[in-house]
Amino acid sequence: MDSELVLNAMIEISNYDKAVIIAGDGDYACLVEYLLKQNKLEKLIIPDIKKYSFLLTKFPKYTVFMNNLKSRLEYKKNDRYYRKH
């Protein structure tokens, strides 16, 4: 699956403005680096701040950790947007 994502990202590069890569696997480091050089990288989202490849540490400006997004993404019953039907 890793190579398929990289291949499709390369084939379709002219069909998107920016890419968001969600991975903690170092196999994607070459893709992230290439997208960055082509000005096609929007964000690198890493699922777990405690477990990811050191190869992805080269992109701190573009990196966001899912752990830090929990409070923004979690469902809260008392949320002002929650409506009981």
PyMOL commands that set and color helices and strands:
alter all, ss='L'
color gray80, all
select helices_A, chain A and resi 2-11+13-15+26-37+54-58+60-62+66-73
alter helices_A, ss='H'
color red, helices_A
select strands_A, chain A and resi 19-22+41-46+63-65
alter strands_A, ss='S'
color yellow, strands_A
deselect
rebuild
show_as cartoon
